[in-house]
Amino acid sequence: MMKHFFPLIGVCCLSVGMLTSCSEDEPVAPDIKYNPGTIKLTTAQQAQVENSNEFAWKFFKEVSKGEQEDVFVSPLSVTYALGMLANGAVGDTQKEILEGLEFRSGKVDDINSLCHQLMIESPKLDKSTKVSMANAVVANKNKPLQPDFKNVVEKQYQALVTNQDFSSPATLSFINLWASELTHGMVPQLLDRVNPDAVTYLLNALYFKGIWYRQFDKKRTQQESFTQTDGKKLTVKMMHQKERFFAAENDNYQTVVLPYGNGSYEMVVLLPREGKDLSSLLQTMDAKKWKDNLKNTYSSKVDLKLPRFTSAYTRELNDVLKLLGMNIMFDRGKADLTKMSVAKAFVSKVLQKAKIEVDEDGSKAAAVTVVETLDAATPPSRPIMFHANRPFMYAIAEHSTGTIFFMGTYQGK
């Protein structure tokens, strides 16, 4: 079984039928031999990869819960962005971030070590596959970073660290241009505005471009029917090939593994059996079941039909991360990010934009995650909507001592 897969996870209902008949040979990508590379990890780092995949599945299940449209996200991009943030966090704030990301050793060095190793080694695995990871810390020039934080993100995350004038429109242009260039135009505009009261913007960008080891013949792509979750049918451009792939099937779903380039990266597609629900499948899956399922794949002739598609997805992740146990970093009064900045900062927003394109030649995928931190000493930029248009309680008190003189309720009568 092939061991590597690119940890950008996107899900659609995909048409795969496994046959035992003879294959019709599809063109192999030119000048490419199947020879997967290997990222050398210590035993501890390999365990951390499994923890990272546990976070990936928990994160993905929360993001996709209740969604009726395409979802495409990068758990790994979130790990990088919050990994940098963890280096600026103290006490329970850091503990929640690390535990939320499933790095339960409580040691920030563990996440730093793994992220650094993946950044260095992933691009080397396959000359025919383009993989890039980039990080940046854009800091408010009026709210200096702590020197140790600057040093660790530059060393471990190879991050660009820059001080900018957050009141200038040039900062917004700088961030959006950075995101666009690092994703080769797939995420052309990350932000609509830069908050002048922000302390930092922590950024991660992932980009992937791979050609199939077994490419699809464009002449065999046809308009075919695709049945959505609600039973409605639409017409899609369906790619088709009959070839040998690693695959598996059980009573609930089928699996096919589609290698890119020399096999170092692959797309793994899970297809629920007809009559089975995709959301139910996702909610029962976790990192262990995912790993066991891949171990159970075997070389088989596959009659493969896969839509040609493009999916783009934008999501503010605050609610998802809170459900995964990361609450303190969002709390204006409790967050402790004093290792990052001299300002008393808290996380105001975590946003990700991602896009994937899949066609007969291969796939392109990109994601950018941004973590915005604000100064807790700055009043909220948005007014609190206090509209006393329903029953309320009130009191009259003396300010210096807090002594309550009168109390009452108002119910309109």
Secondary structure, 3 states (H helix, E strand, C coil): CCCCCCCCEEECCCCEEECCCCCECCCECCCCCCCCCCCCCCHHHHHHHHHHHHHHHHHHHHHHCCCCCCEEECHHHHHHHHHHHHCCCCHHHHHHHHHHCCCCCCCHHHHHHHHHHHHHHHHHCCCCCEEEEEEEEEEECCCCECHHHHHHHHHHCCCEEEEECCCCHHHHHHHHHHHHHHCCCCCCCCCCCCCCCEEEEEEEEEEEEEEECECCCHHHCEEEEEECCCCCEEEEEEEEEEEEEEEEECCCEEEEEEEECCCCEEEEEEEECCCCCHHHHHHHCCHHHHHHHHHCCEEEEEEEEEECEEEEEEEECHHHHHHCCCCHHHCCCCCCCCCCECCCEEEEEEEEEEEEEECCCEEEEEEEEEEEEEECCCCCCCCCCCCCCCCEEEEEECCCCCCEEEEEEECCC
